[in-house]
Amino acid sequence: MPQLNPSPWLFIMITSWFALSLIFQPKTLSFTSTNPPINKTSAATKNHPWTWPWS
C-alpha cells in the first residue's frame, strides 16, 4: 500500500514545517498591530438580581 510509505510525503512535510517556522513565522510576527490594545482600568459593573414574575 503506497499510503504507508513515508518517503514521498515525510520530506515534504518536514521541509514545509521548517519553512513555516523559520521563514514565514518571524516575518508575520514582526508586523505591528494597527490597533494596539490599551491598558484601561475596567470599571466594576454592578449586577442587579433578576426578579422573575412567577416566583
Secondary structure, DSSP 8 states (H G I E B T S, - for coil): -GGG--HHHHHHHHHHHHHIIIIIHHHHHTS--SS-----------------TT-
